[in-house]
């Protein structure tokens, strides 16, 4: 099964994509993880992506598409995938359609997590991430057991540059301008299901599982 999890920054896409990945036994491919991997390896694509991410801006389509194309070409993606953070523009969606067509695959479902701007600012303003394993935490809703220490690997927790207050506001603005048209794009194809992302996390998970 090939699924896209669509939603604004802070909607919980990473958490819920992991749940669906386990349920359907398909890899969870997050564009943000790909960006960070390329940055850590100091690839040309990683350096380009980092210069935009640090300002809360979208990475240019051609850079993102090249990363995704490389990842989808790996063996574990052949039987299915859940995409998180891609596509973010209609241009990217069109490129993904073309890529799937070239592989004789099709997109089965798009799940859209709808969350208000006020709630997004509240969530992201308190988000911190492990430097080692990238596990996310929130100082308000899901703090670590020990201050600034990851529960999973004891790594150092930090606030990513794109989670600062100014960057958060910029990310929401960019999402509204460039990514919301994807809702119309996939609705017109008859494959989009909207989920209320402001419900309790267990309720959101139940709704997502019911949809898939």
PyMOL commands that set and color helices and strands:
alter all, ss='L'
color gray80, all
select helices_A, chain A and resi 13-24+31-40+44-53+61-72+75-77+90-102+117-125+161-163+165-179+181-188+201-211
alter helices_A, ss='H'
color red, helices_A
select strands_A, chain A and resi 2-7+27-30+81-84+109-114+127-130+136-138+157-158+192-196
alter strands_A, ss='S'
color yellow, strands_A
deselect
rebuild
show_as cartoon
